[in-house]
Amino acid sequence: MTQQYDESSVRVLKGLEPVKERPGMYTRTTDPTHICQEVIDNAADEALGGYARKIAVTVHLDGSLSVEDDGRGIPVGLHPTEGVAVVELVFTRLHAGGKFNKKDGGAYAFSGGLHGVGVSVTNALSTRLEVEVKREGGVYRMAFSGGDVVEALARVGDCGARTSGTRVRVWPDGRYFESPRYSMPELERLLRAKAVLLPGVAVSLVLERAGGDEVKAWHYPDGLKSYLVELCNGDEPVAPFFAGEAYISGEHEQFAVGEGAQWALAWFEEAAGGESYVNLIPTSSGGTHEAGMRAGVYEAVKSFVDHHNLLPRGVKLMAEDVWSRVRYVLSARVLDPQFQGQTKEKLTSRDALKLISGLTRDPVELWLNQNVEAGKKIAELAIRQAQSRLKSVKKVEKKKGSGVAVLPGKLTDCESEDILRNELFLVEGDSAGGSAKLARDKEYQAILPLRGKVLNSWETDKDQLFSNAEIHDMAVAIGVDPHAPGEAADLSGLRYGKIAILSDADVDGSHIQVLLLTLFYRHFSALLNGGHIFVAQPPLFRVDVPGQGKVRPPKKLYALDEAELEAILERLRSEGVRENAWGISRFKGLGEMNPEQLKDTTMHPDTRRLSRVQVRPQGEDDTRRLFGMLMGKGEAAGRRSWMEARGNEVEVDI
């Protein structure tokens, strides 16, 4: 290789350069709609706080787009520490914004903007951006090009002392997008949703045309219910549409006043779906708020069915039976939402599941019992779905040889016979196994505790494997016999669609993972190739954050490793939490977690982190050589050389 790699090779990106260099990290690059959504979301945050009554969007003839609101207006004075006008900071500095500090309410108690990144990305990816602010009796104007100031902030006029607002006009730079055109259906859907979620706020869209402007405006007097009726496009539901809302109104040990949700629901004969929002941000990929609503609605319907004794013998309802026929709109309000990525398409806040499920269950159950006939129709639909599911589930005979296999005594099995849904957790240690048994969902999650470290089976013949009690118990519990790589394997006896290795987040836990992965790679390769093997990722640290008055209740945050811990602490500092006011606990092992913690962080499908283990087909030879070097009894010299050459790359908690 001829390229030189030295100190001068390292490039430091400053200001908005990272956005221009890698725009896909900060926004969706199919078209410029999302960078304009960032501006609309800022206006919506003003309306969400009760400061704006109007959001007007205009698509101009020259391809630019403007967003105007009558909110408080972006501050134009100098920042107390940066010495730069705040309006300039907002548009030119990443991670600068008014939504970090929520102490004592801050400028925004609830908001969709969280990272201080949105409009600075819009600015960076635009050939020109103009901002006009009305505030404190003056009209101020500023302009940018490619993220740089081209017209300094100046007062260009006067306005009434009580007049305020912001107008931003954007000319997106087509070089950064696959298509330079806005997605008009997406833009209209977004604005329509804002109108639904912000009752009393006038939302409009003007499309400038040579022959005359086209104006669209949205108003929903019945809120989410009328919006859902419109989305259903005339389809008749099984039972009447139901809308409701619930928020935390008093002091709560876990949630803040104002957190909660509003929703609209309807059940249909055919497959369904819906839309969800968090602080007015559309979450197209769902997340924990949708999971919470699903759980709350399921518990409500299940309670109704049990109360009226509607369930036939031998049929058991599952959440999918109830939820798979629901069309819905959900708008959640969360104080500190955590999203997956800057585009915020999926909510990952663990607490949101408990918040929404707790608030939705009682209103839905009350409505079902007040509308018994409608409730029975919904119950019948769910029961038919459950019966259909049961018919499609393949019954598996637990046989081995000529007799019935005796399942291991320490296996805590699940109730379901749905192989695709069932999960087996191979848990390190009896104490952790005890917590896991209490944390599991007994319907479809099974627990098999393992004592000590499993045999290194790399050089063990498959016929000798059953001499090891742990391996014997695993094979019988899973329902698959050992087989060589590439050998045809009989998976007809497989009892679990997911087999998850659950070990401590330390060196010993990693060693157990490697030993089990060696076993599966060498003697159960069909399970690996079929995507049945997973590794659970329990947290290593817990951060206890004290409450801050009535605004922010105490909370617990979990970190997978040191890097995540530091990111959490950095976020707490940015939110104004006093340094060292928090407490940090390090889990020495899974046995230290109580069942509720283990469930929330490691076992619940909507809040856990579970990584599928797969072997890349193109790397099969390399994988085999690496396993041989690491696990072979006669490869000590190779291991030593490998550790000397690559040992510095390993990041372990010792």
C-alpha positions in Angstrom: 0.0 0.0 0.0 1.3 3.4 -0.9 -1.0 5.6 1.2 0.7 7.2 4.1 -1.0 7.1 7.5 0.4 9.6 10.0 -0.7 12.4 12.4 -1.7 14.6 9.5 -4.1 12.0 8.1 -6.6 12.6 10.9 -9.2 15.1 9.9 -11.3 17.0 12.4 -14.7 18.2 11.2 -16.0 21.4 12.9 -19.2 23.3 12.9 -21.7 21.9 10.4 -19.1 20.0 8.4 -20.0 16.6 9.8 -23.6 17.1 8.5 -22.4 17.9 5.0 -19.9 15.0 5.0 -22.4 12.4 6.2 -25.9 13.8 5.8 -27.4 10.3 6.2 -26.4 10.2 9.8 -28.6 13.2 10.6 -31.6 13.1 8.3 -33.3 11.0 5.6 -31.7 11.8 2.2 -34.4 10.4 -0.2 -35.8 13.9 -0.4 -35.7 17.2 1.5 -39.1 16.6 3.3 -37.5 15.6 6.6 -35.2 18.6 6.9 -38.3 20.8 6.4 -40.1 18.7 9.0 -37.5 19.7 11.5 -38.7 23.3 11.1 -42.3 22.3 11.3 -41.6 20.3 14.5 -40.1 23.4 16.1 -43.3 25.4 15.4 -45.3 22.4 16.7 -43.3 22.4 20.0 -44.3 26.1 20.5 -48.0 25.1 20.0 -47.6 22.0 22.3 -46.5 24.3 25.0 -49.5 26.5 24.5 -47.6 29.5 23.0 -48.7 29.3 19.3 -52.1 29.2 17.7 -51.1 29.1 14.0 -48.7 27.0 11.9 -48.6 28.0 8.2 -46.5 26.2 5.6 -46.0 27.5 2.1 -44.3 25.7 -0.8 -43.1 28.5 -3.1 -42.8 28.6 -6.8 -39.0 28.7 -6.6 -38.8 25.4 -4.8 -38.3 26.9 -1.3 -40.5 26.2 1.7 -41.4 28.5 4.5 -42.9 27.8 8.0 -44.5 30.5 10.0 -45.8 30.4 13.6 -47.1 32.9 16.1 -45.1 31.4 19.1 -42.7 33.2 21.4 -40.0 33.8 18.7 -36.4 32.6 18.9 -34.4 34.8 21.3 -32.2 37.3 19.4 -30.1 38.5 22.3 -26.5 37.4 23.0 -26.0 34.0 24.7 -24.7 34.5 28.3 -21.6 32.3 27.8 -21.1 31.9 24.0 -21.3 35.7 23.2 -23.2 35.0 20.0 -26.9 35.8 19.2 -29.0 32.8 20.3 -30.8 32.7 16.9 -27.5 32.3 15.2 -26.4 29.5 17.6 -29.6 27.6 17.0 -29.1 27.5 13.2 -25.3 27.1 13.1 -24.2 25.0 16.1 -24.9 21.3 16.6 -26.3 20.4 20.0 -27.5 23.9 20.8 -31.1 24.4 21.7 -33.7 25.3 24.3 -35.0 21.8 24.9 -32.1 20.3 26.9 -32.7 21.9 30.3 -36.1 20.8 31.6 -35.2 21.7 35.2 -38.2 23.6 36.8 -40.0 23.3 33.5 -37.3 25.1 31.4 -38.4 26.7 28.1 -40.1 23.5 27.0 -41.6 20.9 29.4 -42.7 18.6 26.6 -41.1 18.7 23.2 -40.2 16.6 20.2 -36.9 18.4 19.7 -34.4 16.9 22.0 -30.9 16.9 20.6 -30.3 20.5 19.4 -29.5 19.1 16.0 -32.6 19.5 13.8 -32.7 23.0 12.3 -28.9 23.2 12.2 -29.0 20.2 9.9 -31.7 22.0 7.8 -29.4 25.0 7.5 -26.3 22.9 6.6 -28.1 21.1 3.8 -29.7 24.3 2.2 -28.3 26.7 -0.4 -30.1 29.5 1.5 -32.1 29.8 4.7 -33.8 32.9 6.0 -35.2 33.5 9.5 -37.4 36.3 10.6 -38.3 36.8 14.2 -40.9 39.0 15.8 -40.2 39.6 19.4 -40.3 42.3 22.1 -41.6 45.0 19.7 -39.0 44.4 16.9 -38.7 42.4 13.7 -35.3 40.8 13.2 -33.9 39.1 10.1 -30.9 36.9 9.4 -29.8 34.7 6.4 -27.5 31.8 5.8 -26.0 29.9 2.9 -24.8 26.3 3.3 -24.8 26.8 7.1 -22.8 30.0 7.0 -24.0 33.5 7.9 -24.4 35.6 4.8 -26.6 38.4 6.3 -25.9 39.3 9.9 -28.8 39.6 12.4 -30.4 43.0 12.0 -33.5 44.7 13.2 -35.6 45.4 10.0 -38.8 46.8 11.5 -41.2 47.2 14.4 -44.2 45.2 15.6 -46.7 45.4 18.4 -45.3 44.7 21.9 -47.5 41.6 22.2 -46.8 40.3 18.7 -44.4 37.4 18.4 -43.5 34.5 16.1 -40.9 33.0 13.8 -40.8 32.6 10.0 -38.2 30.3 8.4 -37.7 29.9 4.7 -35.6 27.1 3.3 -34.0 26.4 -0.1 -32.8 22.7 0.2 -29.6 21.9 -1.6 -30.5 19.2 -4.2 -26.9 17.8 -4.1 -27.6 16.0 -0.8 -30.9 14.3 -1.8 -31.8 11.5 -4.2 -34.8 13.6 -5.3 -35.0 17.4 -5.0 -38.8 17.4 -4.7 -40.7 17.3 -1.5 -43.0 14.4 -0.8 -46.3 16.2 -0.9 -48.4 13.2 0.5 -45.9 13.0 3.4 -46.0 16.7 4.0 -49.8 16.8 4.0 -50.1 13.8 6.3 -47.7 15.4 8.7 -49.6 18.7 8.8 -52.9 16.9 9.1 -51.7 15.0 12.0 -50.4 18.2 13.7 -53.9 19.6 13.4 -55.4 16.5 15.0 -52.9 16.4 17.8 -53.1 20.2 18.5 -56.8 21.0 18.9 -57.4 24.8 18.6 -54.3 25.3 16.4 -54.9 26.4 12.8 -52.6 24.4 10.5 -52.5 25.3 6.8 -50.5 24.5 3.6 -50.3 26.9 0.7 -49.0 25.6 -2.7 -48.0 28.6 -4.9 -49.2 28.1 -8.5 -48.7 30.3 -11.5 -52.5 30.4 -12.1 -53.4 30.9 -8.4 -52.5 29.5 -5.1 -53.9 26.2 -3.7 -54.7 26.4 0.0 -55.4 23.5 2.3 -56.4 23.7 5.9 -57.2 21.1 8.6 -59.6 21.2 11.5 -60.8 18.2 13.6 -63.4 19.2 16.2 -63.5 15.6 17.4 -59.7 15.2 17.6 -58.3 11.8 17.1 -61.6 10.1 16.6 -62.5 12.1 13.5 -59.0 11.6 12.2 -59.2 7.8 12.6 -62.5 7.8 10.9 -60.9 9.6 8.0 -58.0 7.2 7.9 -60.3 4.2 7.7 -61.8 5.6 4.5 -65.3 4.5 5.0 -64.5 1.0 6.3 -67.0 -0.2 8.9 -65.6 -1.4 12.2 -66.8 -4.4 14.2 -67.7 -2.0 17.1 -68.0 1.8 17.3 -64.9 3.9 17.3 -63.5 4.6 20.8 -61.4 7.6 21.8 -59.9 8.4 25.2 -57.0 10.1 27.0 -55.3 9.8 30.3 -52.5 11.8 31.9 -50.6 11.8 35.2 -52.4 14.5 37.2 -50.8 14.4 40.6 -47.4 13.5 42.2 -46.2 10.1 41.0 -43.1 8.2 42.1 -42.1 7.4 38.6 -43.8 9.8 36.1 -44.1 13.5 35.8 -47.3 15.5 35.8 -48.6 15.9 32.3 -47.1 12.6 30.9 -49.7 10.3 29.3 -51.5 9.7 26.0 -54.6 10.2 24.0 -55.8 7.6 21.5 -58.5 6.4 19.2 -59.3 2.7 18.5 -61.5 0.6 16.3 -61.6 -3.2 15.5 -62.0 -4.5 12.0 -62.4 -7.9 10.4 -59.3 -7.5 8.2 -55.7 -6.9 9.1 -55.2 -3.5 10.6 -52.5 -0.9 11.6 -52.1 2.6 12.8 -50.2 5.8 13.4 -48.3 6.8 16.6 -46.7 10.0 17.8 -44.5 11.1 20.7 -44.7 14.8 21.6 -46.2 15.3 18.1 -43.2 13.6 16.3 -44.5 10.8 14.0 -43.0 7.4 15.0 -43.5 5.3 11.8 -41.5 2.4 13.3 -43.5 2.4 16.6 -41.7 1.7 19.8 -42.3 1.3 23.5 -45.4 3.6 23.5 -47.1 1.4 21.0 -46.1 -1.7 23.0 -47.5 -0.1 26.1 -50.8 0.6 24.4 -50.9 -3.0 23.0 -50.3 -4.4 26.5 -53.0 -2.1 28.1 -55.6 -2.9 25.5 -54.9 -6.7 25.7 -55.2 -6.7 29.5 -58.5 -4.8 29.3 -60.0 -7.1 26.7 -58.7 -10.2 28.5 -60.3 -8.9 31.8 -63.6 -8.3 29.9 -63.5 -11.8 28.4 -62.8 -13.4 31.8 -65.5 -11.3 33.6 -68.2 -12.4 31.1 -66.8 -16.0 30.8 -66.6 -15.8 27.0 -63.5 -17.9 26.4 -64.1 -21.4 25.1 -62.3 -24.3 26.8 -58.8 -24.9 25.5 -58.4 -21.4 24.0 -56.0 -18.9 25.5 -55.9 -15.3 24.3 -52.6 -13.6 23.4 -51.8 -9.9 22.8 -51.6 -10.5 19.0 -55.1 -12.0 18.9 -56.5 -8.7 20.3 -54.1 -6.2 18.6 -53.8 -7.7 15.1 -57.3 -6.4 14.2 -57.0 -2.9 15.7 -56.7 0.3 13.8 -55.5 3.1 16.0 -54.0 6.6 16.4 -51.8 7.1 19.5 -50.4 10.4 20.7 -48.0 10.0 23.7 -46.6 12.8 25.8 -43.3 11.9 27.4 -41.0 14.2 29.4 -37.7 12.7 28.3 -38.3 10.5 25.3 -35.4 8.5 23.9 -35.5 7.8 20.2 -33.6 5.4 17.9 -31.6 7.7 15.7 -31.9 11.4 14.8 -34.9 10.8 12.5 -36.9 9.7 15.6 -38.9 7.1 13.9 -38.9 4.7 16.9 -39.3 5.4 20.6 -37.0 3.3 22.8 -37.8 4.8 26.3 -38.4 1.8 28.6 -40.6 3.7 31.0 -43.0 4.6 28.2 -44.2 1.0 28.1 -45.3 1.0 31.7 -46.7 4.6 31.5 -48.9 4.0 28.5 -50.0 0.5 29.5 -51.0 1.6 33.0 -53.0 4.6 31.7 -54.8 2.9 28.8 -56.0 -0.3 30.5 -58.7 1.1 32.9 -60.4 3.5 30.4 -60.5 0.8 27.7 -61.9 -1.8 30.2 -64.4 0.7 31.5 -65.6 1.5 27.9 -66.0 -2.3 27.1 -68.1 -2.8 30.2 -70.2 0.3 29.5 -70.8 -1.0 25.9 -71.2 -4.7 26.5 -72.6 -5.7 23.1 -69.7 -3.9 21.3 -67.3 -5.5 23.8 -68.6 -9.0 23.0 -68.2 -8.4 19.3 -64.5 -7.4 19.9 -64.0 -10.4 22.2 -65.5 -12.8 19.5 -63.1 -11.3 16.9 -60.1 -11.9 19.2 -61.3 -15.4 20.1 -61.7 -16.4 16.4 -58.2 -15.1 15.8 -56.9 -17.2 18.7 -58.7 -20.3 17.4 -57.2 -19.7 13.9 -53.7 -19.4 15.4 -54.1 -22.6 17.4 -55.1 -24.5 14.3 -51.9 -23.4 12.5 -49.6 -24.3 15.4 -47.9 -27.6 14.8 -48.1 -30.0 17.8 -44.7 -31.3 18.6 -44.3 -34.8 20.2 -41.5 -34.8 22.7 -40.1 -38.2 21.8 -36.6 -39.6 21.8 -35.8 -43.0 20.5 -38.7 -45.4 21.3 -40.0 -43.6 24.4 -41.0 -40.1 25.5 -38.1 -37.8 26.3 -38.0 -36.8 30.0 -37.4 -33.0 30.1 -34.7 -31.8 32.5 -36.0 -31.3 36.0 -34.4 -27.8 36.3 -36.1 -26.7 33.1 -38.9 -24.2 33.8 -41.0 -24.7 30.6 -43.5 -22.4 29.0 -47.1 -23.0 28.3 -47.4 -22.2 24.6 -46.9 -24.8 21.8 -46.3 -22.1 19.2 -42.7 -22.9 18.3 -42.0 -19.7 16.4 -43.0 -17.6 19.5 -41.4 -19.7 22.2 -38.1 -18.6 23.8 -35.6 -20.6 25.9 -33.1 -18.6 28.1 -29.9 -20.5 29.0 -29.1 -18.7 32.2 -25.8 -18.6 34.0 -26.2 -19.7 37.6 -29.1 -20.8 39.8 -29.5 -17.4 41.5 -29.9 -15.7 38.2 -32.2 -18.5 37.0 -34.4 -17.8 40.0 -34.8 -14.1 39.1 -35.3 -15.1 35.4 -38.1 -17.5 36.4 -40.0 -14.7 38.2 -39.2 -12.1 35.4 -40.3 -14.3 32.4 -43.6 -14.4 30.7 -44.6 -18.0 31.5 -46.8 -18.1 28.4 -43.9 -18.4 26.0 -40.6 -18.0 27.9 -38.7 -21.0 29.4 -35.7 -20.9 31.7 -32.9 -23.5 31.9 -30.2 -22.6 34.5 -26.7 -23.8 33.8 -24.2 -24.6 36.6 -20.6 -23.5 36.1 -18.9 -23.4 32.7 -20.0 -25.6 29.9 -17.6 -28.2 28.5 -15.3 -26.9 25.7 -16.8 -29.1 23.0 -14.7 -28.1 20.0 -12.8 -31.4 19.9 -15.5 -33.6 21.5 -17.1 -36.2 19.3 -20.9 -35.7 19.1 -21.5 -39.3 20.4 -19.7 -38.3 23.6 -21.5 -35.0 24.2 -24.2 -36.5 26.3 -21.7 -37.6 29.0 -21.8 -34.0 30.0 -25.0 -33.4 32.0 -25.4 -29.7 31.0 -25.1 -30.4 27.3 -27.5 -33.4 27.6 -30.1 -31.2 29.4 -29.8 -28.4 26.7 -30.2 -30.9 23.8 -33.3 -32.5 25.4 -34.8 -29.2 26.3 -34.2 -27.8 22.8 -35.5 -31.0 21.1 -32.6 -31.3 18.6 -29.9 -33.9 18.5 -26.2 -32.9 17.9 -25.0 -32.9 14.3 -21.9 -32.0 12.4 -21.6 -28.8 10.4 -23.2 -29.3 7.0 -24.9 -32.5 8.1 -28.7 -32.8 7.5 -30.3 -32.1 10.9 -33.8 -33.0 12.0 -35.4 -29.9 13.4 -38.9 -31.4 13.6 -38.5 -31.7 17.4 -37.4 -28.1 17.9 -39.3 -26.7 20.8 -38.2 -23.0 20.8 -37.9 -20.5 18.0 -35.4 -18.4 20.0 -32.6 -19.8 22.2 -31.0 -17.0 24.1 -27.7 -17.1 26.0 -28.2 -15.0 29.2 -24.9 -14.5 31.1 -23.3 -11.9 33.3 -22.0 -8.7 31.6 -18.4 -9.5 32.7 -15.4 -11.6 31.6 -16.8 -14.9 33.0 -20.1 -14.2 31.4 -18.3 -13.7 28.0 -16.4 -16.9 28.5 -19.6 -18.8 29.0 -21.0 -17.2 25.9 -18.0 -18.3 23.9 -18.3 -21.9 25.2 -22.0 -22.1 24.3 -21.4 -20.6 20.9 -18.7 -23.1 20.3 -21.1 -25.9 21.2 -23.8 -24.5 18.8 -21.3 -23.8 16.0 -19.7 -27.2 16.2 -22.6 -29.5 17.1 -25.9 -27.6 16.4 -25.0 -25.6 13.3 -28.5 -26.0 11.9 -29.8 -23.8 14.8 -27.2 -21.1 14.0 -28.0 -21.2 10.3 -31.7 -21.1 11.0 -31.3 -17.9 13.0 -32.5 -19.5 16.3 -29.5 -18.6 18.5 -29.4 -15.2 20.3 -27.2 -13.5 22.9 -29.0 -11.4 25.5 -27.3 -8.1 26.6 -28.0 -7.3 30.2 -26.8 -3.9 31.5 -23.6 -3.6 33.6 -24.6 -0.3 35.3 -27.7 1.3 36.9 -27.9 5.1 37.4 -30.3 6.3 40.0 -31.3 9.9 39.3 -33.0 11.8 42.1 -36.2 13.7 41.5 -36.1 17.5 40.8 -39.2 18.9 42.4 -42.6 18.1 40.9 -41.3 18.5 37.4 -39.0 15.4 37.2 -39.7 12.4 39.4 -36.8 10.0 40.3 -35.8 7.5 37.6 -33.5 4.6 37.0 -31.4 4.4 33.8 -29.4 1.4 32.6 -26.1 1.2 30.7 -24.7 -1.7 28.8 -21.1 -0.7 29.3 -18.8 2.2 30.2 -19.4 4.1 26.9 -23.2 4.0 27.5 -22.7 5.1 31.1 -20.7 8.1 30.1 -23.3 9.0 27.5 -26.1 8.9 30.1 -24.1 11.0 32.5 -23.4 13.6 29.8 -27.1 13.7 29.0 -27.9 14.3 32.7 -25.4 17.1 32.9 -27.0 18.7 29.8 -30.4 18.5 31.5 -29.1 20.4 34.5 -28.9 17.6 37.0 -26.4 18.5 39.7 -23.0 16.7 39.3 -22.8 13.6 41.4 -26.4 13.9 42.5 -27.0 10.6 40.9 -25.9 7.2 42.2 -24.2 4.6 40.0 -24.5 0.8 40.8 -22.5 -1.9 39.1 -24.2 -5.2 38.7 -21.7 -7.9 39.7 -24.0 -10.5 38.1 -27.5 -11.3 37.0 -28.3 -12.6 40.4 -28.1 -9.1 41.8 -31.0 -7.9 39.7 -34.5 -8.2 41.0 -37.0 -9.8 38.7 -38.6 -6.5 37.7 -35.2 -5.1 36.7 -34.3 -8.3 34.8 -37.6 -8.2 33.0 -37.4 -4.5 32.0 -33.8 -4.6 30.8 -33.2 -8.1 29.4 -36.3 -10.3 28.9 -39.3 -8.1 27.9 -39.4 -8.2 24.0 -40.1 -4.5 23.8 -37.4 -3.2 26.1 -34.6 -5.8 25.9 -31.6 -6.0 23.7 -31.3 -9.4 22.0 -28.6 -9.9 19.3 -29.1 -12.7 16.7 -25.9 -14.8 16.1 -25.2 -15.6 12.5 -22.2 -16.9 10.5 -21.5 -14.9 7.3 -21.5 -17.4 4.4 -18.5 -15.7 2.8 -16.5 -15.9 6.1 -17.2 -19.6 6.9 -13.6 -20.6 6.5 -12.2 -17.7 8.5 -14.8 -18.5 11.3 -13.8 -22.1 11.4 -10.0 -21.2 11.6 -10.7 -18.7 14.3 -12.7 -21.1 16.5 -10.0 -23.8 16.0 -7.3 -21.4 17.1 -9.2 -20.1 20.1 -10.7 -23.4 21.3 -8.3 -26.1 20.1 -6.3 -27.8 22.8 -3.1 -27.9 20.8 -3.3 -24.2 19.7 -1.8 -22.5 22.7 1.1 -21.0 20.7 -1.4 -19.6 18.1 -3.5 -18.1 20.9 -0.5 -16.5 22.4 0.5 -14.9 19.1 -3.0 -13.8 18.4 -3.3 -12.1 21.9 0.0 -10.4 21.4 -1.1 -9.0 18.1 -4.8 -8.3 18.8 -5.1 -8.2 22.5 -5.2 -4.4 22.7 -8.4 -4.4 20.6 -10.4 -6.2 23.3 -12.6 -4.1 25.5 -13.5 -6.1 28.6 -14.8 -5.2 32.1 -12.3 -6.9 34.5 
